Amino acid sequence: MQSIKLRSHVGCDGILHLEIPLGIRDKEIEVTVTYQQLEPSAPPKTPEELGWPAGFFEQTYGSCQDDPIVIDSEGDFETREEIRHLVKMNVET
């Protein structure tokens, strides 16, 4: 059994025409057709439609260019015992 997936267009006559070359000649085959109507995708929403003030990105883009954000060091972390040692100690006690 072979599976073929394709997209096609139904014309204004409401009939779907399929032309699928199979490479099989003079044989009986069983065909199963499953279809799903595709809804047109909605156009992307504008920043205003998403709740951002009008012109927000145009006004703020590049605002940190001359004053870049610097992340301070997180400091040194304490060294802890390996978990294997702790598990071993708990099993023995």
C-alpha positions in Angstrom: 0.0 0.0 0.0 1.3 3.5 -0.9 0.2 6.8 0.5 0.3 10.0 -1.4 -0.4 13.4 0.1 -1.1 16.4 -2.1 -2.9 19.8 -2.2 -5.3 20.5 -4.9 -7.9 23.1 -5.8 -11.7 22.5 -6.3 -12.9 24.6 -9.2 -16.0 26.7 -9.4 -17.9 23.5 -10.6 -17.3 21.9 -7.2 -15.5 18.9 -8.6 -12.0 17.9 -7.6 -10.0 16.5 -10.4 -7.1 14.2 -9.5 -4.4 13.1 -11.9 -1.9 11.0 -10.1 0.6 9.0 -12.1 1.2 5.7 -10.3 3.4 3.8 -12.7 0.9 0.9 -12.6 -0.8 -0.3 -15.8 -3.6 -2.7 -16.4 -4.3 -3.5 -12.7 -7.2 -3.0 -10.3 -6.5 -0.8 -7.3 -8.4 0.4 -4.4 -8.3 4.1 -3.7 -9.3 5.9 -0.5 -9.7 9.7 -0.6 -9.7 11.7 2.6 -10.1 15.4 2.3 -9.9 18.4 4.6 -11.0 21.9 3.7 -8.2 24.4 4.3 -9.3 27.7 5.8 -7.4 30.7 4.5 -4.9 32.0 7.0 -5.8 35.2 8.7 -3.6 38.2 8.0 -1.1 38.9 10.8 -2.3 41.3 13.5 -0.8 44.8 13.7 1.0 45.7 16.9 -1.9 48.0 17.8 -4.3 45.0 17.5 -2.0 43.1 19.8 -2.3 45.8 22.5 0.9 47.9 21.8 0.6 51.7 21.7 0.6 53.2 18.2 4.2 53.7 17.0 5.8 52.0 20.1 8.3 49.9 18.2 9.3 52.8 15.9 9.9 55.1 18.9 11.8 52.6 21.0 13.8 50.6 18.5 17.5 51.3 19.0 16.9 53.3 22.2 19.8 51.4 24.0 22.2 51.7 21.1 24.3 54.4 22.8 23.8 53.0 26.4 24.0 49.2 26.1 22.7 47.1 28.9 25.5 45.5 30.9 24.8 42.5 33.0 26.8 42.3 36.2 28.6 39.2 37.2 26.5 36.6 39.0 29.3 36.1 41.5 30.9 32.8 42.6 28.8 29.9 43.6 29.5 27.6 46.5 30.9 24.2 45.6 28.7 21.4 46.8 29.2 17.7 47.3 28.4 15.5 44.4 25.0 13.9 44.6 26.5 10.4 44.4 28.2 10.9 47.7 25.0 12.1 49.4 23.0 9.1 48.1 25.7 6.7 49.2 25.7 8.2 52.7 21.9 8.0 53.0 21.9 4.3 51.9 24.5 3.3 54.5 22.8 5.0 57.4 
